[in-house]
Amino acid sequence: MKLCVYRDNDERRLGLVRGDDVIDVAASAAQLGVSVPTDMLDVIANDAQHRAALAQIEEKGVVAGKLGQLRLAPPVTRPEKILCVGLNYRKHAEESKMPIPSSPVYFAKFANSLAGHGDEIAIPEVAREVDYEVELVAVMGRRCRNVSEDEALEAVFGYTIGNDLSARDLQMRTPQWLYGKAIDGFAPLGPYLVTADEVGDPQRLGLRLYLNGELRQNSSTSDMIFTVAQVIADLSRIMTLEPGDLIYTGTPEGVILGRAEKVWLKPGDEMACEIDGLGRLENRLVAG
């Protein structure tokens, strides 16, 4: 099942993606006489309770419009936590000339950094070395604490695409990366969320990033140093993970930081992120 959030004037509405169509969940529930939440976080937290009704809506619901014509918001707009893993692909750590981590490297972003598919993202004046990072994002589906690695993926509701935009000059000015990471709009997410049952093994997904039509990143989640399950289990040892929490799981090689000639992102650049089965996330950069 594919779920999205789309903008209808000033309102955000929950949608189900069926091929190229987006089904209006609220209008469909009213028409079909079924009861389902119309908020993404409520759906995530109560998945089993409403899955049958959502399947009925997906089959018979009211079409709001075409996926490519609607203005999409991030599929999760109010996560309690946005947790990110740095240097989690072996070849990316090597291109960054950094040692292979013996434990996951974590940092945080916040809701201010979220942006949807198609949104323009402003580069702040203070940033001079902006980089892209295509990433698989795990969306937690239930509360968990001290979950085992074997059971960790059972707590995942679904997956989506993220772009962990980074201002390298700001990121590297101190050992703490937050100042170059938690910038407004620097965590694009989408275009939609795909439930875990449709994705299968998250360690067997191809992921790619195109810059102005040129393929820059082309790898597989199999190159992760720490798997999605290992990351979730590790995080759950020190914090309670909640439904809707987002985990950006790291980026593969091919970032600007690792290139011999570093031409940093600039206003007008267009980025397209793809992950097998999860769609295509597109954003354009503008001057801040």
C-alpha positions in Angstrom: 0.0 0.0 0.0 1.2 3.5 -0.9 0.2 6.5 1.2 0.8 10.2 0.6 -0.2 13.6 1.9 -1.2 16.1 -0.6 -2.0 19.8 -0.4 -5.5 21.0 -1.2 -5.2 24.8 -0.9 -4.2 25.3 2.8 -5.4 21.9 3.8 -3.3 18.7 3.9 -5.2 15.5 3.0 -4.3 11.9 3.2 -4.2 10.0 0.0 -3.8 6.4 -1.2 -1.7 6.0 -4.4 -3.2 3.6 -6.9 -1.1 3.6 -10.1 -1.0 7.2 -11.2 -4.1 8.1 -9.3 -4.4 9.5 -5.7 -7.5 8.4 -3.8 -8.9 11.0 -1.3 -9.2 8.9 1.9 -11.6 11.2 3.8 -14.0 11.6 0.9 -13.8 7.9 0.1 -14.5 6.9 3.7 -17.6 9.1 3.8 -18.9 7.8 0.5 -18.2 4.1 1.4 -19.4 4.4 5.0 -16.2 3.2 6.6 -14.3 4.7 9.5 -10.6 5.4 9.0 -8.3 8.1 10.3 -7.6 10.9 8.0 -4.2 11.8 9.6 -1.1 9.9 8.5 0.3 9.5 12.1 -3.1 8.0 13.2 -3.0 5.5 10.3 0.6 4.6 11.1 -0.1 4.1 14.8 -3.3 2.0 14.2 -2.3 0.1 11.0 -3.8 -3.3 11.8 -7.1 -1.8 12.9 -7.7 0.1 9.6 -5.8 -1.9 7.0 -9.0 -3.6 5.7 -10.9 -0.4 5.3 -8.0 1.3 3.6 -7.8 -1.6 1.1 -11.5 -1.1 0.4 -10.9 2.6 -0.2 -7.9 1.9 -2.4 -10.1 -0.3 -4.6 -13.3 1.8 -4.8 -12.4 5.3 -3.5 -12.8 8.8 -4.9 -9.9 9.9 -7.1 -8.5 13.3 -6.1 -6.2 13.7 -9.1 -3.1 12.3 -10.7 0.0 11.8 -8.6 2.1 14.0 -11.0 -0.4 16.9 -10.8 -1.1 17.2 -7.1 1.1 19.2 -4.7 2.6 16.7 -2.3 3.6 17.3 1.3 6.1 15.1 3.1 4.3 11.8 3.8 5.0 12.3 7.6 4.8 15.9 8.6 4.9 15.7 12.4 7.4 13.1 13.5 8.5 13.1 17.1 12.1 12.3 16.0 14.1 12.5 12.8 17.2 10.4 13.4 20.0 10.1 10.9 22.9 7.7 10.4 26.2 9.1 9.0 28.9 7.2 7.1 26.7 4.1 6.9 27.8 2.9 3.5 31.2 1.4 3.2 32.1 3.0 -0.1 30.8 6.4 1.1 33.0 6.3 4.2 36.0 5.4 1.9 35.3 8.3 -0.5 35.0 10.7 2.4 38.4 9.5 3.6 37.0 8.6 7.0 37.5 5.3 8.9 34.8 2.7 8.7 32.7 3.2 11.9 32.7 0.5 14.5 29.4 1.8 15.8 26.6 3.8 14.1 27.2 7.6 13.8 24.0 9.4 14.7 22.8 13.0 14.3 19.4 14.6 14.3 17.3 16.7 12.1 13.9 18.3 13.0 10.5 19.0 11.4 11.7 22.3 10.1 14.0 20.4 7.7 11.2 18.4 6.0 10.2 19.2 2.5 7.9 17.4 0.1 8.3 16.2 -3.5 8.4 19.1 -5.8 9.1 21.7 -3.2 11.8 24.3 -3.9 14.5 24.3 -1.3 16.3 27.5 -0.3 20.1 27.6 0.2 20.8 29.9 3.1 23.3 32.7 2.4 25.7 31.4 5.0 26.1 28.0 3.2 28.7 27.7 0.5 29.3 23.9 0.1 25.9 22.2 -0.3 25.7 18.5 -1.1 23.1 15.9 -1.8 22.6 12.5 -0.2 19.9 10.0 -1.4 18.7 7.8 1.5 16.3 5.0 2.4 14.1 6.3 5.2 12.4 3.9 7.6 9.1 5.0 9.2 8.5 3.5 12.6 5.0 1.9 13.1 4.9 1.1 16.7 6.4 2.1 20.0 9.4 0.0 20.8 12.2 0.0 23.5 15.0 -2.6 23.7 13.8 -4.3 20.6 16.0 -7.1 19.3 17.6 -7.1 15.9 15.6 -10.1 14.8 12.3 -8.3 15.7 13.3 -4.7 14.7 11.8 -4.7 11.2 8.4 -5.8 12.6 8.2 -2.3 14.2 8.6 -0.6 10.8 5.4 0.7 9.2 7.0 1.5 5.9 9.7 3.1 3.9 10.2 6.3 1.8 12.9 8.3 0.0 14.9 11.0 1.7 17.6 13.4 0.6 19.9 14.4 3.5 21.0 17.7 2.1 24.1 18.9 3.9 26.1 22.2 4.0 29.6 20.6 4.3 31.3 23.9 5.3 28.9 24.3 8.2 28.8 20.6 9.0 32.6 20.3 9.3 33.3 23.5 11.3 33.0 21.5 14.5 32.9 17.8 15.4 29.1 18.1 15.8 27.3 18.1 12.5 24.0 19.6 13.4 24.6 23.1 12.1 25.2 21.9 8.5 22.4 19.4 8.6 19.3 20.7 10.4 18.7 23.6 7.9 15.2 24.5 6.8 14.0 22.2 4.0 17.2 20.1 4.1 15.4 16.8 4.6 13.1 16.3 1.5 10.9 13.2 2.0 8.6 11.4 -0.3 6.9 11.3 -2.7 4.9 8.7 -0.8 5.3 6.1 1.9 5.2 2.4 1.0 4.2 -0.1 3.6 6.8 -2.6 4.8 5.0 -5.6 3.4 5.3 -4.3 -0.1 9.0 -3.4 0.3 10.3 -6.7 1.6 14.0 -6.9 2.5 15.2 -3.3 2.9 18.8 -4.5 2.3 18.1 -5.3 -1.3 17.1 -2.0 -2.8 18.8 -0.1 -5.5 19.1 3.7 -4.9 20.1 6.5 -7.3 20.5 10.2 -7.4 20.4 12.4 -10.5 21.7 16.0 -10.6 20.4 17.9 -13.5 19.7 14.6 -15.3 23.3 13.2 -14.6 23.5 10.0 -12.6 25.6 10.8 -9.5 24.8 8.1 -7.0 24.1 4.5 -8.0 24.3 1.8 -5.3 22.4 -0.7 -3.2 21.3 -0.8 0.4 23.3 -4.0 0.6 26.4 -1.8 1.0 25.2 -0.5 4.4 27.6 -1.1 7.2 24.8 -1.3 9.8 21.5 -2.7 8.5 18.2 -1.1 9.1 17.4 -3.7 11.7 20.7 -3.1 13.5 20.2 0.6 13.6 16.7 0.3 15.0 17.8 -2.2 17.6 20.7 0.0 18.6 18.7 3.2 18.9 16.0 1.4 20.9 18.6 0.6 23.6 18.7 4.2 24.7 15.4 5.7 23.5 11.8 4.8 23.0 11.0 4.9 19.3 7.5 6.1 18.5 5.1 5.6 15.5 6.0 8.1 12.8 9.6 8.5 13.9 11.9 8.8 10.8 15.2 7.1 10.4 17.4 8.3 7.6 19.7 5.3 7.1 22.7 6.8 5.4 23.9 7.6 1.8 26.0 5.7 -0.7 29.1 6.9 -2.6 28.9 9.6 -5.2 28.4 12.7 -3.1 30.1 15.9 -4.1 32.3 15.7 -1.0 33.9 12.6 -2.4 34.6 13.9 -5.9 38.0 15.1 -7.1 36.4 18.3 -8.6 33.9 19.6 -6.0 31.3 21.7 -7.7 28.8 22.4 -4.9 25.0 22.7 -5.4 23.7 26.1 -6.5 20.3 27.7 -7.1 18.6 26.2 -10.1 20.1 22.7 -9.6 17.5 19.9 -9.8 17.8 16.7 -7.8 16.0 13.4 -8.4 16.2 10.6 -5.9 15.0 7.1 -6.7 14.8 3.9 -4.7 13.5 0.6 -6.1 9.7 0.4 -5.5 9.5 3.7 -3.6 9.1 6.2 -6.5 11.1 9.3 -7.4 11.6 12.3 -5.1 12.4 15.6 -7.0 13.4 19.0 -5.7 14.9 22.2 -7.1 17.2 24.5 -5.2 16.7 28.2 -5.0 18.6 31.1 -3.4 17.8 31.7 0.2 
